[in-house]
Amino acid sequence: MEFLAYLAPVAFVFSLAALAQLGSLKKEIEHLKNELEKLNN
């Protein structure tokens, strides 16, 4: 069970990276929505 204690910081770092990627993806989707809106008008 001790190995779980060693994996916790690694899992935390990966979760922070995933959240950063998610924020980046949301920004990119918003940008693409704006581009699509411009093309439709």
KAVENHU-V132260 format. One record per residue. N is the residue number from 0. RES is the residue in one small letter. PHI is phi as a letter, one per 20 degrees, with the letter a starting at -180 (NA if undefined). PSI is psi in degrees with one decimal (NA if undefined). D_FIRST is the distance of its C-alpha to the first C-alpha in whole Angstrom. Layout:
N_RES_PHI_PSI_D_FIRST, N_RES_PHI_PSI_D_FIRST
This chain:
0_m_NA_-19.9_0, 1_e_f_-28.1_4, 2_f_f_-23.7_5, 3_l_f_-34.4_6, 4_a_f_-32.4_8, 5_y_f_-27.6_10, 6_l_e_-20.6_11, 7_a_g_-47.2_12, 8_p_f_-36.2_15, 9_v_f_-43.8_16, 10_a_f_-37.7_16, 11_f_f_-44.0_18, 12_v_f_-43.0_20, 13_f_f_-36.3_21, 14_s_f_-37.7_21, 15_l_f_-40.4_24, 16_a_f_-40.1_25, 17_a_f_-40.0_26, 18_l_f_-38.0_27, 19_a_f_-42.1_30, 20_q_f_-39.0_31, 21_l_f_-42.5_31, 22_g_f_-40.5_33, 23_s_f_-41.3_35, 24_l_f_-40.6_36, 25_k_f_-40.5_37, 26_k_f_-41.9_40, 27_e_f_-41.2_41, 28_i_f_-41.6_41, 29_e_f_-41.5_43, 30_h_f_-44.0_45, 31_l_f_-35.4_46, 32_k_f_-42.5_47, 33_n_f_-41.6_50, 34_e_f_-42.1_51, 35_l_f_-39.3_51, 36_e_f_-41.1_53, 37_k_f_-39.6_55, 38_l_f_-32.1_56, 39_n_f_-23.5_57, 40_n_e_NA_60
